[in-house]
Amino acid sequence: MITTQVAEMRAALPQGGALLGLDLGTQTIGTAFCDAGWRFSSPGKTLKRGKFGADRQELAALVKERGVAGVVIGLPLNMDGSEGPRSQSSRAYARNVAEALALPVLLWDERWSTASAESALIAQDMSRAKRATRIDSAAAAVILQAAIDALAGGFA
């Protein structure tokens, strides 16, 4: 199942469960994880993006290691909310992830996630070089946190 609707994702995971967040770049994939109660997200590692076969193995290992129940993938929308080529690429990747991992996938609007992550890293007084290595996973954590804030509303 792939959806952009919070209610559908919540229905697919009625007991909650750990989630994997992904920020898809052209060369890297930022990862983040949240707890089973959907309270907080944390940046994971940044993966080198390659052919999906190699990505699938790394993602499957992370899913198994963390007991992941679902995946949140950033959907890069244009500022007016429309979809462009990058959105279509993310949707195609989501189809591959859903099929390969047999997990529900929520596509989440990622506008401003990188800017928000960069601001947070700057506020931590992180050097430009360190920020460059951590920005993708920090952006994945921003995307995942926004999604779990919406998802957790159903458990209140």
Phi, psi and omega in degrees: 000132174235131182214161170249002185259124180302316183299321179294319180293317179298320179294328179286340181230066186297337180261009184078217180123153180299143179238150175253126176257140180232132171248107186274119172252176179285333182243341182223164174232117175278139179241154175209159181226153173231163179286165184295337180270002178058048179259318184214150177247154179224141177297144174254214179265163175261126181261146173285126181276133179223211174294152186299330179303316178290317178301317182303317180297315180294317179295318179299321178295318178295318179300315181293315182300320186259358181061046185287136180257341182197169184231139173244123181243131177296132178252109184282095178271154172291163182300334178274003178091355179280165179255142177237197182300322179294325177295317179297322177297319179293322177296320178295318178296319179299320177299317178297317180296312181300318180289314185290322185260351182052047179232152174291145182235130174252124174270125186237133178306120183254013178305134177074000183296317181292319179296319178296316179296317180298318178299318179295320179291323176295319179298335177275005180060037180278138180296159180301320181295316178292322178300320182299326181277343185247354187298320183295317179288326176295320177295321177299321179293323177296314179299311182296319180297317178298318180294315182289332175299318178290316181295319184293341178303334179283347181260355184288000000 
